[in-house]
Amino acid sequence: MTLKRVALEIGMGTDIRGTDYTKAAVRALRDALWHNSLSVGPALGLDVDSMQVEVHIGVPQPDQVDKAAVLAILPHGTGTVVVVQGGLEITNDEGTNTTVIANAVAVVRLDLP
């Protein structure tokens, strides 16, 4: 058997006022995951927890993301998280606050013949 990609889910999340990179990353992954329902596993006779999910997060400061917190929101299967440079930061006119935008991709794989 071989791991084969069965879905690619894409999302975006923000932290409007807190400059919290983890919060933005979690919201981005939720955006990617919560807009679909994968039925391919059960359709093939596989348990939903057999999914292996590769999560990729893009934020301006990758070292500020708690990977365990991001991984904790996966509803099924097992996963890994990779955080890279990406996303956006937008500072308000006064320079007193920054909005963080994170991007997320979830690559879902199943062990298929």
N, C-alpha and C positions, 0 to 999 in steps of 0.2 A: 504494500500500500504506500501511497505517497500523499503528502500534504498538498492540497490544491486550493487555490484561492476561489472562494465562492461568493464573496461580497467585498466591496470597497465602500465604506461609509465615510462621508465628509461632513465636518461641522465647524462652527465658529462660536466662540464664547467671549464674554467680556467681564471685566470688573470695572465698573464705571468710576467709582470714587476711591477705592481702597488700595490700588496698585498691588493687588494680590494675584500673583501669577498662577498659583495653584487653583484659586477660585475660577479664574478665566479658563484654565486648562480643563478643569472638571466640567464647566459649562459647555465648552467646545465638544468634549467627548459625549456629553449627554445629548447635545444637539445632533451629533452624528448618529447616535444609537436610538434615540427615542422617536425617530421619524420612520421607522420601519419595523417589520416583524419578520425575522428570518425563519422560514418554514422548510428550508432545504434539508436540514439535518433530519428532522422527523420524516420528511418525504422519502428520504433514503434509508429509513430505519435506524438512524443514529440518534443518540441522546443529545439534547441541546448542550449539555455540559461537555460534549466531546469537541466543541469548537475551540480552536486556538486563535487568539486575537492578538495581532501586533498593533499596538497603539503608537502613533507618531504625533507628537505635539510640537508646534512651532510658537515660540514666545521670544520677546526681545532679550530676556535674561533667563536662559534655560536652567541655570543652577538654582533658581528661586522656586522651582516646581517640586512639590512633594510627589514623587512617582507613586508611592503606595496609596496616597489619597486618590489619585487618578485611577489607578488600577482597581480600587475598591468599588467603583461604581459599575463595573462590568456585571451584567445580570446573569450571564451564563459563561461557561467555559473557563479556560485559563488564559492568562495574557502576559505580555511584556510591554514595557513603556520605554520609548526613546524620546528624549526631548532635545530639540535642535533650535538654533537661532532662527527666528522668524516672527510672525505676527507684527503688531504695531504698538507703539505708545503715543498717546496724544495728550499733551499738557494743556491745561486751561490757559486762558489769556493772562491770568494773574501769576501763573507759574507756581501755584500752590497745590495743584492736584493733577494726577495723571490717570488717564483711562488706559487700560491694558486690553488688547485684543489678541486672543489665541486662536490658532487653527488646529484642528485635529483630523486625523485619518485613522480609521480602524480597518485593518485588513483581516478578514475572517477566513480561516482555513479549516478544512476538514480532511481527515485521513481517508482518501478514496482510492479505489483500484485504478 
